[in-house]
Amino acid sequence: MVSVVLISISGKVFSQKKDTTQTVVSSIGDRENFKIDTIVQQEESPLDISKDRGLFITDSDGKMQLRIVGSVRFSAMYDMVEMPIKSTFNTYYIPTGNDNIKIPNYYNSLNQSRLGFEVTRKLANTKVFVRLETDFNGLNGQYRIRHAYGQIANLLVGQTWSLFSNVSSLPPTVDGSGPTGSVTLRTPQIRYRGKKFKGMDWSVALEYSQPDLNVQEEDTLNLQTVQMIPDFTGRIQREGLLGQVQLSVIATTITTKDVNSKISNMFGLGSSLSGTIDFTKKHKLLYQLTWGRSISHYITTFSGTGQDAAFNPATNKFESLTSYSGFLSYGFNWRKDISTNLSIGSANQANKTFQPDDAYKNSISFSVDTFWRVIEGARIGLEYVYGQRWDKDGTTGVASRVWLLFYYDF
């Protein structure tokens, strides 16, 4: 924990007058006073920076607090088969057939390193909370925004976890994208969280997500994807003595436009069941099950792969693809500072008859992740993951990776 003494100028400085300074100490008690209103839920994924880390600065009147956080994350990985994307072990990209050649290769990255700011401002009867968090894990290692949103009472506006995801059901994995088949998408959104109803939390949102089609493969049609209607998402959650359960739903519209500005729409629906089962303080089960039509871009395995729909050359139109995925993870705490998770995940597509033989059909992965908290704020994680992919014609390929992560949150 970082102790902070802030020396601030509390009065104006004039000639012939004495400088006025004031020391403001951000103590544990101060931080308790700046807790976010209980009506607003701030979701945390397993490798998020802990709430007690950071540089806490409180202004002189005690009405505003700034928290500056950061994390230096160094990862080293060794692949048995060369993967085109290194930032995650994505089973979609496992080469199949004769392309599945064993080429051991080593890689280092600091792309998971993070920097963030949080501001809490007290108002008369509530608080305003603003969060901005970034990392370097965008496309080709680009700097990107992870979270950027503001919330007051039961309203949230900005980019954060989609309501269709449930990051609290994710196991701690060195691969920040989670197991195969997980949903970990962050979207720009307008979200409303209602009051509890019979012990259940409920939220609804309008979200923006980029439709994912391989329109560039149909150059003769010059198709473009647009989003005329936002995604409608909703979820209900319930916390109990044995853990948490969440049901999420989504309705989405994918619109394509040709050279003559002719519009064609595809409508998608999806649902997801996720949660945790806490057997004891040492044993836990985590799970996600997802199904949907034209919602593949919400599933991490299919993100950026154009699997929302497939182009039918006989009709010159895209047709929605149905996907279903999920994972199961068992977690065990060896002791207070060491834990292990065993995970199995799968991501599947219901192929169309007109799709080529080498079209993706399904994949599966098995992973073992162990984390050791060396000192406060510092952890070491080790992951071994094995994956296999199948094409529509049954051609298959396998890959595996050993992944080591060192990080320190400050």
Stockholm file with secondary structure:
# STOCKHOLM 1.0

chainA/1-410         MVSVVLISISGKVFSQKKDTTQTVVSSIGDRENFKIDTIVQQEESPLDISKDRGLFITDSDGKMQLRIVGSVRFSAMYDMVEMPIKSTFNTYYIPTGNDNIKIPNYYNSLNQSRLGFEVTRKLANTKVFVRLETDFNGLNGQYRIRHAYGQIANLLVGQTWSLFSNVSSLPPTVDGSGPTGSVTLRTPQIRYRGKKFKGMDWSVALEYSQPDLNVQEEDTLNLQTVQMIPDFTGRIQREGLLGQVQLSVIATTITTKDVNSKISNMFGLGSSLSGTIDFTKKHKLLYQLTWGRSISHYITTFSGTGQDAAFNPATNKFESLTSYSGFLSYGFNWRKDISTNLSIGSANQANKTFQPDDAYKNSISFSVDTFWRVIEGARIGLEYVYGQRWDKDGTTGVASRVWLLFYYDF
#=GR chainA/1-410 SS CCCCEEEEECSCCCTTSCCCEEEEECCHHHHHHTCCCTTSCCCCCTTSCCTTCSEEEECTTSSEEEEEEEEEEEEEEEEEECCSCCSSCCGGGCCCGGGCCEEEEEEEECTTCEEEEEEEEECSSSEEEEEEEEESCSGGGCCEEEEEEEEETTEEEEEEECTTCCGGGSCCCSSTTCSTTCCCCEEEEEEEECCCBTTEEEEEEEECCCCCBCGGGCTTTTCEEECSSCEEEEEEEEEETTEEEEEEEEEEEEEEECTTCCEEEEEEEEEEEEEEEESSSSEEEEEEEEEEESCGGGSGGGTTTTBSEEEETTTTEEEECEEEEEEEEEEEEEETTEEEEEEEEEEEEECCTTSCTTSEEEEEEEEEEEEEEEETTEEEEEEEEEEEEEETTSCEEEEEEEEEEEEEEC
#=GC SS_cons         CCCCEEEEECSCCCTTSCCCEEEEECCHHHHHHTCCCTTSCCCCCTTSCCTTCSEEEECTTSSEEEEEEEEEEEEEEEEEECCSCCSSCCGGGCCCGGGCCEEEEEEEECTTCEEEEEEEEECSSSEEEEEEEEESCSGGGCCEEEEEEEEETTEEEEEEECTTCCGGGSCCCSSTTCSTTCCCCEEEEEEEECCCBTTEEEEEEEECCCCCBCGGGCTTTTCEEECSSCEEEEEEEEEETTEEEEEEEEEEEEEEECTTCCEEEEEEEEEEEEEEEESSSSEEEEEEEEEEESCGGGSGGGTTTTBSEEEETTTTEEEECEEEEEEEEEEEEEETTEEEEEEEEEEEEECCTTSCTTSEEEEEEEEEEEEEEEETTEEEEEEEEEEEEEETTSCEEEEEEEEEEEEEEC
//
